[in-house]
Amino acid sequence: MNVLLSIKPKYVDEILAGKKIFEFRKAIFKKKDLGKVFIYSSSPVKKVVASFEIARIIADSPQKLWDKCHKYGGIPENDFFEYFKNSDVAYAIEITNLETFSEPFDPYKLKKDFRPPQSYCYLPLNYFEKKYETVFLTEENKEYDAKISAIDKNKSQFNQSSESVEERIGWIDAELSQMAEIIMGQSPPSSTYNENGIGLPFFQGKAEFTVLHPVVSKWCSKPKKAAESNDILISVRAPVGTTNIANQNCCIGRGLAAIRYSYCNKYVFYFLRLIEKELDKKGTGTTFKAISGAVLKSEIIPLSPLPEQRVIVSKIEQLFSELDNGIANLKLAQAQLKVYRQAVLKKAFEGELTREWREQQTDLPEAKDLLEQIQVEREESYNKKLDEWKRAVREWEDAGKEGKKPTKPKKSKETEPLTEPELDEFPKLPEKWEWTKIGQVSKVGTGVTPLKKRSDFYEGGTIPWVTSGALNESYVNLASDYVTDIALKETNLKIHPKNTLLIALYGEGKTRGKCSELLIEATTNQAIAAIVQERTEEKIRSYLKWFLTKNYDEIRIKSSGGVQPNLNLGIIENTVFPLCSLLEQHSIVTEIETRLSVCDKVEQDIEENLKIAEALRQSILKRAFEGKLLNKRELEEVHSAPDWEPAELLLERIRAEKAGSGKKGKA
């Protein structure tokens, strides 16, 4: 369910300029499961100009709401209290993920029955869907859409070219061993391997396979089993079924088998590509799945007459070539999107995305003012804890000092700001920005792994315990493990609040350096740094998360250690980022999310079309070996070929050749 919100044009302008992030209302939505809020700019504009998501809704007395929100309320004080003069409760809708439409649209033209609401109304999710998608179709998006449409065009061409006549005239089902020679590989002694080009190229398994031909990395001076050029090489051990074609004589190890069909080897090759997954399912074994020579030899292949085999292979390769061009374009678009994403993030934290916006501001706060405010709040927070401790000590003394004396709160060690010489090493920032360390605007901590042998730390646990593997997603809303209250009391575990940013300090593959956001209260293990922010610090969170996302590679480089380099809390605390005012941070985050939301949609379309392309490839192969790929004209040409004969006669000739010299005639 979406919402349409009527707002006066003067306040809409404040929202679009980034000066107003709270929209005030006397009455608020009763439904909870809301998606987007569309902004209808009322008379005289009368158009839908933007949409946003609801960060939160604050309810309070008008005076308290004004105290909390007036700085970014975009409304004069007199107007605010005039609006709420007869209200005991006032509401503020906090705006996030604002998306400004490059072409505001007229809802009266889109929907004949459209009636603007006095305040707000609910909308079906797809009410503005068609127009909404059109609004965000940028020039870059159009370019990627053109590449995506290439797959659709290829699919259409395939369907048109495949208006076939299903005539399997002269076909026969045959076992692979009846029509081809199968050589099972055998690994020679490792002492005969070399990298100096002595002997035959040696392929042990599919590790050297590419799209079509294997790549040589070692040779064997005393081969035990050999394949000839143009033999089909098939992996028979973990994984099973992957194929390549030998482009030279070579030695094959026990992970491979060679299939020698001299008449039209690619016909068999493409059939094996079609049944690759089926072959893999036939693999047996506990440690490594494998198929035996007997299984491979008994595989049934639909054998067509030889001229038809050649035409089928030619048709497959023609369609595959067109398909591969479409896939190459999509993958190029993926690479371009990645570059575009990084360019957006780079410009964001250089101040380029908000340069024009910044020039329009008359009284923009300085970043150093924000740092001072955070420092004051930290002092206040510590003094409050100190007062609470003193009160607890007095109560303890009044009770006759029974039990353990309350522990005095420790004052957190402050992160040292950059020195002047250090600042000189960083690029110049826009006016009123400051190079700042994460530790100056956040408290950085970590967790622990409670002893696994203590079952009472885990059994029946209800407290989420997050490990670094969960940080591969942008948000963490579920834990794979849970700990108990006992573990919380007897270890250094801490429960981190919702929206805490987490960074993987170490982990396998690409995990280290990943940043994610907690959507639940949870504890963590020691492989995670938790960036905890309070009060004003919390308002920096979205901005900081985007910075950490942008600097993923740079943060990983800072890792230290030997075999498995790790990050540590000191590295995270001392990571430097460009700080600006909260108002500009909000504008930057809006710019980033508006631009990258378009990328997300295009990337999703690309992924879907890559899947379609792969399914289309399998569909081409399936139709080929069902006798449905060739059209009527192509079949007529095949049947009139001078060497056309039923496949059964071809099979008899192969049997005769095997019984005689053992050499097969070539087409």
GULUMGU-398482 format. One record per residue: x, y negated, z negated of N, C-alpha, C in turn; residue in one letter. Coordinates in steps of 0.1 Angstrom, whole numbers, plus 5000, padded with zeros to 4 digits. Layout:
% residues N
XYZXYZXYZa ...
***
This chain:
% residues 667
500850125000500050005000500949885000m 500649785010501349665010500449545005n 501049425004500249314999500449195009v 499449125011499548995018499248885008l 500248795007500248684997500148555004l 499148475001499048335006499848244998s 500648165004501548064998501547935006i 501547824999501547695006502847675013k 502847615025504047605033505247535026p 504947435017506147375010506847475001k 506147564995506747664986507347774995y 506747805006507347905015508747855020v 508847725023510147675027511147685016d 510747675003511747684992512147834991e 511247924994511548074993512548105004i 512248065016513148095028514548025027l 514547915019515847855017516647915006a 516048004999516748074988516748004975g 515947894974515847814962514847864953k 513847934958512747984950512748134950k 513048204939512948344939511848394929i 511148304923509948344915508748274921f 507748354924506448304928505448324917e 504848204913503948204901502548234904f 501848304896500448344898499648344885r 498348314886497448324874496948464873k 496748534884496348674884497348754891a 497448884888498448964894497849094899i 498649164907498149284913497849394903f 496749464904496449574895497049704899k 497249714913497749844918499249844915k 499849964912501249974909502150014920k 501650104929502450164939502450074952d 503249964951503249874962504549884970l 504449854983505549854991506049714994g 505849665006506249525009505249425006k 505649305003504749185002504949095014v 503949075022504048985034503648845030f 504448745034504148605031503348545042i 502148505038501248425048501348275044y 502048205053502148055051500847995055s 500147935045498747885047498747765056s 497547705058497347595067498347475063s 498947415073498647425088499447535095p 500347605089501147705096500347825101v 499647885091498747995094499448115101k 500648145096501448265102502048345091k 502348475095503048555086504548535089v 505348485079506648445082507748525076v 507448615067508548695060507848805052a 508748885046508248985037509349005026s 508949055015509949085004509449204996f 510349244987509949354978509949294964e 509249354955509049304941510149364932i 511049274927512049314918511449354904a 510549264900509849284887508749174886r 507849194877506749094874506849064859i 507048934857507148884843505848824838i 505348864827504148804821504448744808a 504048614806504348544793503448424793d 503548354782502848224781503448124791s 502648034796503247934806504547874801p 504547834789505747764784506947854784q 506847974779507948074779508348114793k 507348124802507648164816508448054823l 508047924820508847814825510247814820w 510447844808511747844802512647954809d 512048064812512748174818513048154832k 512148094840512148104854512247974862c 512247854855512047734862513247704871h 514447754867515647724875515547764889k 514847884891514647934905513247944908y 512447854902510947854905510547774917g 511347684921511047604933509747524932g 509447474920508247394918508547294907i 508047164908508247064898507547104885p 508047064874507547094861506047054860e 505746934864504346884863503346964871n 503847004883502947094891502747224885d 503847284879503747414872502647414861f 502747314852501847314841500447264844f 500347194855499047154860498347284865e 499147364872498547494878498047584867y 498847594856498547684845497847624833f 497247504835496747424824495647494816k 494847584822493747654815494047804814n 495347834815495747984814496548004801s 496248124795497048164783498148254788d 498048324799499048414804499448364818v 500748364821501248324834502048444839a 502148454853502848564859503948514869y 505048574869506148534879506548664886a 506448654899506848774908508248744912i 509248824909510648804913510848864927e 511348784936511448824950512848884952i 512848994959514149064963514049114977t 515149144983515149194997514249115006n 514448985006513648895014514048915029l 513148935038513348945052512548835060e 513348745065512748635072512548675087t 511348655092511048695106511548585115f 512348635125512948535135511748485143s 510648555145509548505152508248535143e 507948435135506648445127505548475136p 504648565131503548605140502148565135f 501248545144499948495142499048615139d 498548635127497748755123496448755130p 495948635134494648625140494648685154y 495848675161495948735174496148885173k 496848925162497149075160495849145156l 495049085147493849155142492749055143k 491749095151490549005154489748985141k 489749075132488949065120489849005108d 490948945111491848895101491148775093f 491248785080490848675071491848655060r 492448535060493548505050492948515036p 493648565026493148575012493348435005p 492548414995492748294987494048304979q 494248424974495448444966496248554972s 495748674972496348794978495348894981y 495748994990494949114993495849224996c 495249344994496049474997495849505012y 496949565017496949605032497349745033l 496849815043497349955046498749945050p 499550045048500950045051501250005065l 500450045075500650025089499949905095n 499349825086498549715091499249625101y 500449585097501249495106502349575113f 502349705113503449785116504049755130e 503149755140503749735154504349595155k 503749495150504349365152505549345143k 505449405131506649405122507849465128y 507749575135508849635141509449545152e 508549485160508949395171509749285166t 509349225154510049105149511549135146v 511749265142513149295138513949355149f 513449355162514149415173515149305178l 516349305172517349205176518049245189t 518849165194519549195207520349315205e 521149325194521949445192521049575191e 519949555185518949665183518449715197n 518249615206517749645219518749725227k 520049695225521149765231521149905227e 521049935214521050065209519850145213y 518650075214517450135218517550185232d 518350105241518550145254519350275255a 520350295246521150415245520250535240k 519450505231518550605226517550655237i 517150555245516150595256516850685266s 518150675267518850765276518550915273a 518450945260518151085257516751115261i 515851025259514451045263514351065278d 515150985286515150995300515651125304k 516751175298517351305301516351415298n 515651395287514651495284513551505294k 513151385299512151375309512651445322s 513851415326514451475338514551625337q 514851665325514951815323513551875325f 512551815319511151865320510751865335n 511051755342510651755356511451855364q 512751875362513551965370513252105366s 512552125355512252255350510852305353s 510252235363508952285368509152415376e 509552515369510052635375509052735378s 509352825387508552935390509153055382v 508353105373508953215365508953345373e 510053365380510253485388511553545385e 511553645376512853715373512953825383r 513053795396513153895406514553955406i 514654085405516054145405516754135392g 516154095381516854085368516854225362w 517754245352517754365344518454335331i 517954405320518554385307519654495306d 520854445302522054535301522754515289a 523454615283524354595272525554525277e 526154445268527354365272528454455277l 528554575270529654665274529454725288s 528254725293527954785306528454695317q 528554565314528854465325530254405323m 530754415311532054345308532954435299a 534254405300535254465292535454385279e 535454455268535554385255536754435248i 537654335245538954365238538954305224i 538954395214538954345200540354305196m 540554195190541854145187542554225176g 543854205175544654275165545854185161q 545954155148547054065144548354135144s 549354075151550754135151551454085138p 552554145134553354105122553653955122p 553453895111553753745110555153705114s 556053805113557453775117557653745132s 556553785140556653765154556053625158t 555453555148554953425151556053315153y 555853215161556753105162556152985167n 556752875166556252745171557152685182e 557952775188558952735198558652775212n 557352825214556952855227557452995232g 557953075223558453205227557353315227i 557153375238556053475240554753415245g 553653475241552353425245551753335234l 550953235239550153155229549353255220p 549253225207548653315198547453245191f 546253305192545053255186544553355176f 544453315163544053415152542553415151q 541953295152540453285150539953155156g 538953095151538252985158538952855154k 539952855145540652735140541152655152a 541652715163542252645174541152615185e 539952645183538852615193538552475194f 538252425206537652295208536252315215t 535852215222534552225229534552345239v 535652355246535752465257536952555256l 538152495255539352565256540152555243h 540752665238541552655225542852575227p 543352515216544552445216545652525210v 546852535217547952615212548652545201v 548952615190549752565179550852665175s 550752785179551852885177551852995188k 552953065188553153165199553453305192w 553353405199553753545194554653615204c 555753655199556753725207556453865210s 555653935202555254075204553754095202k 552954055212551554065210551054205210p 550054235202549454365202548154375211k 547354265211546254255220546254125227k 545954125240546054005248544753985256a 544453855258543353815267543953745279a 543153755290543653695302542953555304e 543553475313542953345316541553365321s 540653285317539153285320538453395312n 539053465303538353555294537553465284d 536453515280535653445269536253495256i 536553395247537053425234535953405224l 535653505216534553485206535053525192i 534653435183535053455169534253575163s 534853675157534153785152534353795136v 535053695131535153695116535053545111r 534053525102533853405095534453275101a 533653205108532253235112532253315124p 531053385126530853475137530153405148v 530553425161529753385172530253265180g 531153185174531753065181532553115193t 532453035204533053075217533952965223t 534953015230535752925239536153015251n 536752945261537253015273538753005273i 539553115274540953105275541353045289a 542252945288542752885300544152925304n 544653035297545853095300545953235293q 546853325298547053445291547453425276n 546953495267547253475253547053595244c 547653585233547553695223546453665213c 545653765210544453735201544553825188i 544353755177544353825164543053885161g 542953945149541754025145540553935143r 540653805143539553715141538753695154g 539353745165538753715179538553845186l 537653835196537553935207537553865220a 538053935230537953875244536953955252a 536153885260535153935268535453905283i 535754005291536253995305535154025314r 534453925320533453945331533853865343y 534453925353535153855363534153795374s 532953835374532053785384531653645382y 531053615371530653475367530753455352c 531953435347532253445333531453345325n 531153225331530353125324528953165322k 528453255330527053295328526953375314y 527953455311527953525299528353425287v 529253335290529653235280528453155275f 527653105284526453025280525453115273y 525353235277524353325270524853345255f 526153365253526653375240526453255232l 526553135238526353005231524853005227r 523953055235522553065231522253145219l 522953265218522653355207523753345195i 524453235195525553225185524953245170e 523853175167523353195153522853335151k 522253395161521753535159522953625157e 524053605164525253685161525753665147l 525753545143526253515129525453595119d 524153605121523253675111523553825111k 524153875122524454015122525754045115k 526553945111527753965104527554025091g 528454115087528454185074529754165066t 529654185053530854175045530654075034g 531354095023531154015011532053895011t 533353915013534253795013534253725026t 534353795037534253735050533253805059f 532253735064531353795074532053835087k 531753945092532353995105531454085112a 531554085126530854185134531854275140i 531454405142532254505147532254505162s 533154575168533154585183531854655188g 531354755180530154825184528954735185a 528854635175527754545175527854455187v 529054405190529254315201528954385215l 529354515216529254585228527754615231k 526954635220525554675222524654555224s 525154435224524354315226523654315239e 522354295240521654295253521654155259i 522054155272522054035280521154045292i 520353945294519453945307520353915319p 520554015327521453995339520653965351l 520953855357520253815370521153845381s 520653845394521453865406522653765406p 523753805412524953725411524753575417l 524153555428523953425433523153335423p 522153395417521353325407522153295395e 523153375391523953345380524753215382q 525253205395526053095398525252965398r 524052975403523152855404522752815390v 522452915381522052885367523152815360i 524352865362525552795355525652655360v 525552635373525652505379524552405373s 523352465372522252375367522452345352k 522852445345523152415330524252305329i 525252315337526352215335525952085340e 525052075350524551945355523751875344q 522851955338522051905327522851875314l 523751955311524651935300525451805302f 525951785314526751665317525951535314s 524651535319523751415316523551405301e 523351515295523051515280524251465273l 525451515277526651465270526951315271d 526551265283526651115285525751045275n 524551095273523651035264524151045249g 524751155246525251175232526451085230i 527351075240528550995239528050845237a 527050805243526550665241526050645227n 525250745222524750735209525850735198l 526950815200528050815191528850685191k 528850635204529550505205528750395197l 527450405198526550315191526750325176a 526850455171527150485157528450415152q 529450425161530750365157530650215157a 529850155167529750015167528949965155q 527950035151527150005139528049995127l 528950095126529850095114530749965114k 531249935126532049815127531249685123v 529949685128529049575126528849565111y 528549675104528349675090529549605082r 530749655086531849605079532049455082q 531749415094531849275098530849185090a 529649235088528649165080529149145065v 529649255060530149255046531349165044l 532249175054533449085054533048945054k 532248905063531748765064531048715051k 530248815046529448785034530348735022a 531448805020532348775009533448675012f 533448625024534248515028533448385028e 532148395025531248285025530648245038g 530948315049530548275062529048295065e 528448395059527048425061526148305055l 526648245045525848135038526547995040t 527347985050528047855052527047745055r 526147765064525147665068524147635056e 523747745049522947735038523647645027w 524947675025525647605014525747455018r 525947425030526047285034524747205032e 523647275031522347205028522047185014q 522847245005522647234990523347104985q 522647044976523146914971523746924957t 523347024949523847034936524147184932d 524947244939525247384938526247404926l 525847494916526747514905528047574909p 529047564901530347624903530547764897e 531347844903531547984898532147974884a 532947874881533647874868532547844857k 531447764861530447744851529747874847d 529647964857529048094855529948174846l 531248174848532148244839532148194825l 532048064824531948004810530648044803e 529548054811528248094805528348234800q 528948324808529148464804529948474791i 531048394791531948394779531148354766q 530348254768529548204756528648314752v 527948374761527048484758527748604751e 528948634755529648744749529948704734r 530348584732530648534718529448544710e 528248504716527048504708526648654705e 526848734715526548884713527348944702s 528648904702529548964692529148904678y 528948774677528548714664527248774659n 526348804668525148864663525349004657k 526249084664526549214658527349204645k 528149094644528949074632527949034620l 526948954623525948914613525149044608d 524849124618524049244615524949334606e 526249344609527149424601527249374587w 527349244586527449184572526249214564k 525049204571523849224564523749374560r 524249464568524249604565525249634553a 526349564553527249584542526649534529v 525949424529525349374517524249474512r 523549534521522549634517523149754511e 524349794517525049904513525549884499w 526049764496526649724483525449724473e 524349664477523149654468522649794464d 522849894473522450024470523450104463a 524450034457525450104449526550174457g 526750124469527750174478527650324481k 526450364482526150504484526250534499e 526950644502527150674516528350604522g 528450624535529650564542529450414545k 530450334543530350194545530150164560k 529250074564529050044578530349994585p 530450044597531750014604531649874611t 532649804609532749664614532849674630k 532049594637532049604651533349554657p 533949614667535149574673534949474684k 535749374684535549274695536249324707k 535549334718536049384730537249304735s 538249374740539449304746539049234759k 539349114759538949034771539949054783e 539449064795540249084807540948944810t 542248944811542948824814542648774828e 542248644830542048594843543348584851p 543148564864544348554873545148434870l 546448444870547348334868547448254881t 547948134880548148054892548948114903e 550148174899550948244909550148364916p 549348434908548548544913547448494923e 546848384919545848324928546348274941l 547648234941548248194954548348304964d 548248424959548448544968547048574975e 545948514971544648544977544248434987f 543448474997542948375006542148265000p 542148145007541348035002539848065002k 539148034992537648054991536947924994l 535647934997534847814999534847734986p 534547604987534447524975533547574965e 533947564952533147614940533147764938k 533847834947533947984945535248004936w 535348124930536448164922536848304924e 538148334925538648474925538548524910w 537848634908537548684895537748834894t 538048874882538249024879536949074874k 536649204878535449264874535249264859i 536349284852536349284837535849154831g 535949044839535548914834534048894834q 533348984841531848974843531149104839v 531949194834531349324830532149394820s 531549484813532249574804532349714811k 533649754812533849884819534249994809v 533450104810533750214801533650344808g 533750454801533650584807532950684798t 532850804802532250904793533151024790g 532651134786533451254782532751374787v 533451484787532851614789532851684776t 531651704770531651774757532151924759p 532651974749533252114750532252214755l 532552284766531652374772531352494763k 532352524754532152644746531152614734k 530852484732529852454722528452454729r 527752564728526452584734525452484729s 525652444716524652344710524852204716d 525852184724526052054731525152054744f 524752174748524052174761522752244761y 522552354754521352424754520152344749e 519152334757517952254753518152104754g 519252064760519551924761518551844769g 518251724765517351634772517951504777t 519251484774519851354777520651374790i 520351304801520951324814522451304813p 523251394819524751384819525151384833w 525651274838525951254853527451284855v 527751354866529151384870529351314884t 530651304888531051224899530351264912s 530051394913529451444926528151374929g 527451324919526151254921526351114927a 527551064927527750924932527950914947l 527751024954527751014969526550954975n 525450934966524250864971524350724964e 523550624970523550484966522950474952s 522050564949521350554936521350694929y 521450694916521350814908520050814900v 519150904904517850914897517651044891n 518651134891518451264886519851324882l 519951394871521151454866521151604868a 522251664872522251814873522451884860s 522951804850523151864837522651774826d 522351834814521851754803522551794790y 522651704781523351734768522351704757v 522751744745521851734733522151614725t 521351584715521551474705522851514697d 523051634695524251674687525551634695i 525551654708526751614716526851464715a 525751394716525851244715526451204702l 526151264691526551224678528051264675k 528451384681529751434677530851404688e 530551344698531551304709531451154711t 532251114721532250964724531350934736n 530351024738529350994748528550864745l 528250794755527350674754526250684764k 525050644760523950634769524050494776i 524150504790524250374797522850344802h 522550214802521150174805520850184820p 519650174824519250174838519950064845k 520250084858520849984867522349964864n 522950044855524450044854525050084867t 526150014871526850064883527850164878l 528050264886528950374884529950384895l 531250414892532250434902532950564899i 533150644909533850774907535350744906a 535950784895537350764893538150874900l 537650984901538251094909537251194913y 537551274923536651364928537151414942g 536451524946536951584959536551504971e 537351514982537051454994536851304993g 535651254997535451114998534751054986k 534551134975533851094963534550984956t 535850994954536650894946536450754952r 536050654944535850524948534350494952g 533550594952532150574956531450494945k 530550404948529750324939528250364940c 527650384928526250414928525550344916s 524250334916523550264906522550364899e 522650354886521750444877520350394878l 519450474881518050444880517350504867l 518250574859517750634847518750604836i 518350614824519350604813520050744812e 521450734812522250854813523550844807a 524150954803525550964799526351004811t 527750994811528551034822529751114817t 530451184826531751244822532851144824n 534051194821535251104821535751064836q 535051124846535451104860534750984865a 533950914857533150804861533450674853i 533550564860533650434853532250374853a 531750324841530450264841530650114839a 530050034848530149894848528849844841i 528949804829527749764821527649614820v 526549564823526349414824525149374815q 525249264808524149224799523849074803e 522549034800522148894801522448844815r 523248734816523548664828524348764837t 525248844831526048944839525149024848e 523949064843523049154851522749094864e 522648964865522248894877523348904888k 524548944885525548964894525549104900i 524749194895524849334898524749364913r 523749314920523549344934524649294942s 525149174939526249114946527449194945y 527749234932528949314929528849454936l 527649514936527549644942527849644957k 527449534964527749524978529249504980w 529849424971531349404972532049544970f 531649624960532349754958532049844970l 530949834976530649914988531549874999t 531749745001532549695012534049735009k 534449734997535849754994536149904990n 535349994994535550134991536950184994y 537350165007538650205011539850145003d 539650005001540749934994540849984979e 539750014973539750064959540350204959i 540050294968540650424969542250414970r 542750314977544150304979544850274966i 544150214957544750184944544950304935k 544450414939544550534931546050564928s 546250624916547650664912547650814908s 548850874908548951014905549651084916g 549851214913550551304923549651374933g 549451504930548751584939547351534942v 546651494931545251444932545251304926q 545551194934545551064928544151024923p 544150944912542950904905542850754903n 541650704901541450564897541450574881l 541450454875541350454860540550324857n 540250314844539450194840540150064842l 541450064840542249944842542249894856g 542249984866542149954880540849884883i 539749944877538449894880538249754873i 538649744861538549614854539349504861e 540449534866541349434872541149414887n 540049484893539749464907539249324909t 539749254918539449114920538349094931v 537449004929536348984939536048834939f 535448784949535148634950533748614944p 533848524934532548494926532048354930l 530748344932530048224935528848204926c 528148094928526948074919525948184921s 525048204911524048304912523048274923l 522848144926521948114937522448154950l 523748134952524448174965524548324966e 524848384954524848534954523548594959q 522448534954521148584958520948564973h 521348454979521248424993522148525001s 523348554996524248645003523648785003i 523148824992522548964991521348975001v 520548865001519448865011519848875025t 520948805028521448805042522048945045e 522749005036523349135038522149235041i 521249235032520149345032519249325044e 519049195048518249175060518949225072t 520149195074520949245086521149395086r 521449455074521849595074520549685074l 519449625070518149705071517849735086s 518249645095518049675109519049785113v 520249785108521249885111520750025106c 520150025094519650145088518550215098d 517750135103516650185112517250235125k 518250165130518850205143519650335140v 520350345129521150465126520250585124e 519050565118518050675116517650725130q 517350625139516950665153518050745160d 519250695158520350765165520450905160i 520450925146520551065141519351155146e 518151095146517051175151517251215166e 517751125174517951155188519151245190n 520151245181521251345182520751485180l 519751495170519151625167518351665179k 517651575185516751605197517651655208i 518851585210519751625220520251765218a 520551805206521051945203519952045206e 518752005202517652095204517352115219a 517552005226517352005241518452095247l 519652095242520752175247520352325246r 519852355234519352495232518152535240q 517352435243516152465251516552485265s 517552415270518052445284518552585285i 519352625275519952765275518852865275l 517852845266516752935264515952955277k 515652845284514952855296515752915307r 517052895307517952955317517853105317a 517953165305518053305304516653375302f 515653295303514253345305513853335319e 514753285328514453275342513553155345g 513553055337512552945338513252815342k 514552815344515352695346515252645360l 515252735370515352695384513952665390l 513852565398512552535405512352625417n 511252605424510952685435511952675447k 512352555450513352535461514652605457r 515152585445516352655441516252805442e 515152855438514953005438514953055452l 514352975461514253025475515653025481e 516452925478517852925483518653045477e 518453075464519053195458518753325465v 517453335467516953465473517353485488h 517753375494518153385508519653385509s 520353385498521853395499522353525505a 523353525513523753645520524253755510p 524753725498525153825489524153855478d 522853815480521853845470521553995470w 521554045458521154185456520554195442e 519754295439519254305425520454325416p 520254285403521254295393521654445391a 520654525393520954675390522054725399e 522054675412523054715421524454655417l 524454535412525654475407526154555395l 525254605387525654685375526254815379l 525654875390526155005395527654985401e 527854875407529154845413530154825402r 529754765391530654745380531054875373i 529954965372530255105367531255175375r 531055165388531955235398533355185396a 533455055395534854995394535555045381e 534655055370535255095357535655245359k 534855325366535255465367536455485376a 536655395385537755405395539055345390g 539355235396540655165392540555085379s 539355065375539154985363539254835366g 539554795378539554655382538254615388k 537754505384536454455389536654365401k 535854375410535854285422535454145417g 535954045424535653905420534753845431k 533853765426532853705436533553595444a 
***
